[in-house]
Amino acid sequence: MALVSEFLGQLTLSYGGEAEPKFPTVVPARDFDPARDAARIETAIKTKGVDEQTIIDILTRRSGEQRREIAFEYERIAKKDLNTALKAALSGPLEALMLGLMKTTAQYDASELKASMKGLGTDEETLIEIVCSRNDEELADIKKVYKEMFKKDLEKDVAGDTSGDFAKLLLSLVQTKRDQPSNVVDYEKIDEDARSLYEAGVKRKGTDVVTWITIMSQRSVPHLQKVFERYKSYSPYDMKESIRKEVKGDLEKSFLTLGNKHHISTCCTP
């Protein structure tokens, strides 16, 4: 665990550059030489007892693209796959962390989704965190990689492992039908959606969840930001409070994650 803790401490996160990245990212190393890094890793793996510290030092201080270049050079130099070599040399949490670093974001998400639906029981928390926090472009990449890695459709696996309104929401998101942002602000549609959310929830006895799912999974994020602001002119509660009052369990967590991750809750009081 000490090595894993050190790994976490060594990750240098950057949100810099001209545009904010989709996820925190490791700063690319300067004076980068993938062949040199690959050779050092090969030596570390061959060292008696394995030089884990060198592997940590290299892989935690390179960007995702740089790690892929290292993997290419490693296969050229060592005549074997780097992931296979790491799996054989390491174990436990350190193995999982290093192998995770070698994946692209889409590969990592696809692997986590597969693991969440493997065997008996379903890890709903992981499903919610990934499916409800990724945008359509990211979900499209995940679906493609999922198919390549596991020869199965993500939609079919989600449908087989979930049920009810929770399944309807996840499948609606996985189908990537969210509207694209527009420079034209449709105030009539904003008002219509805000009123529909109110009438489908707080105003009536019981909740018309299908209406909520449709609006929250298919409207663009800028549109939803305005919808949620407008919603407060209809309802005595903001959208977060309404979610907590109207739905429970996995559906509540899903709607709240959608709001938090897509910044559509910024208009609402926590």
Secondary structure, 3 states (H helix, E strand, C coil): CHHHHHHHHHCCEECCCCCCCCCCEECCCCCCCHHHHHHHHHHHHHCCCCCHHHHHHHHCCCCHHHHHHHHHHHHHHHCCCHHHHHHHHCCHHHHHHHHHHCCCHHHHHHHHHHHHCCCCCCCHHHHHHHHCCCCHHHHHHHHHHHHHHHCCCHHHHHHHHCCHHHHHHHHHHHCCCCCCCCCCCCHHHHHHHHHHHHHHCCCCCCCCHHHHHHHHHHCCHHHHHHHHHHHCCCCCCCHHHHHHHHCCHHHHHHHHHHHHHCCCCCCCCC
